[in-house]
Amino acid sequence: MIKIDFKKANGLVPAVIQDFETAKVLMLGYMNAEAFEKTKATSDVYFFSRSRKKLWLKGEVSGNRLKVIEILGDCDGDALLIKVKLIGSAVCHTGKRTCFFNKIEERKL
């Protein structure tokens, strides 16, 4: 079992949130050790807000919660992939299911 290294990036690690059924990336957030431990303990996803400098529960205002299915750490122990079930209809504050909807470029293979 890998240990997550919260010291590398000033106490925060990126957490990629992925829909466990569709494999679509829903959002990217940042966790400190406290958010990580609360997420593991409750199965609800918590983040650390870099702008507000505090812990927050995803969906505490909107009601669109993220329930943890699986947590994976990368090979260096400094990033997380969290597979979730979305309870609600949207992850993004814009009301979209995913935060990744702004196409910047597309190339044909």
BELPE-V268097 format. One record per residue. N is the residue number from 1. RES is the residue in three letters. PSI is psi in whole degrees, -180 to 180 (999 if undefined). Layout:
N_RES_PSI / N_RES_PSI
This chain:
1_MET_131 / 2_ILE_145 / 3_LYS_134 / 4_ILE_130 / 5_ASP_100 / 6_PHE_-2 / 7_LYS_-23 / 8_LYS_-40 / 9_ALA_57 / 10_ASN_37 / 11_GLY_4 / 12_LEU_147 / 13_VAL_144 / 14_PRO_142 / 15_ALA_110 / 16_VAL_128 / 17_ILE_122 / 18_GLN_136 / 19_ASP_123 / 20_PHE_-23 / 21_GLU_-43 / 22_THR_-16 / 23_ALA_10 / 24_LYS_140 / 25_VAL_125 / 26_LEU_-40 / 27_MET_172 / 28_LEU_130 / 29_GLY_180 / 30_TYR_141 / 31_MET_141 / 32_ASN_-179 / 33_ALA_-39 / 34_GLU_-44 / 35_ALA_-41 / 36_PHE_-47 / 37_GLU_-41 / 38_LYS_-39 / 39_THR_-46 / 40_LYS_-39 / 41_ALA_-33 / 42_THR_-18 / 43_SER_8 / 44_ASP_145 / 45_VAL_124 / 46_TYR_147 / 47_PHE_169 / 48_PHE_122 / 49_SER_118 / 50_ARG_-30 / 51_SER_-41 / 52_ARG_-11 / 53_LYS_46 / 54_LYS_162 / 55_LEU_144 / 56_TRP_145 / 57_LEU_122 / 58_LYS_122 / 59_GLY_3 / 60_GLU_-28 / 61_VAL_-48 / 62_SER_-26 / 63_GLY_-7 / 64_ASN_92 / 65_ARG_160 / 66_LEU_119 / 67_LYS_126 / 68_VAL_132 / 69_ILE_-43 / 70_GLU_143 / 71_ILE_128 / 72_LEU_141 / 73_GLY_149 / 74_ASP_175 / 75_CYS_-26 / 76_ASP_-9 / 77_GLY_25 / 78_ASP_20 / 79_ALA_152 / 80_LEU_147 / 81_LEU_119 / 82_ILE_116 / 83_LYS_130 / 84_VAL_164 / 85_LYS_124 / 86_LEU_123 / 87_ILE_100 / 88_GLY_-158 / 89_SER_-15 / 90_ALA_145 / 91_VAL_-39 / 92_CYS_146 / 93_HIS_-13 / 94_THR_-8 / 95_GLY_-2 / 96_LYS_156 / 97_ARG_-37 / 98_THR_155 / 99_CYS_-13 / 100_PHE_83 / 101_PHE_-2 / 102_ASN_101 / 103_LYS_125 / 104_ILE_-42 / 105_GLU_149 / 106_GLU_137 / 107_ARG_144 / 108_LYS_139 / 109_LEU_999
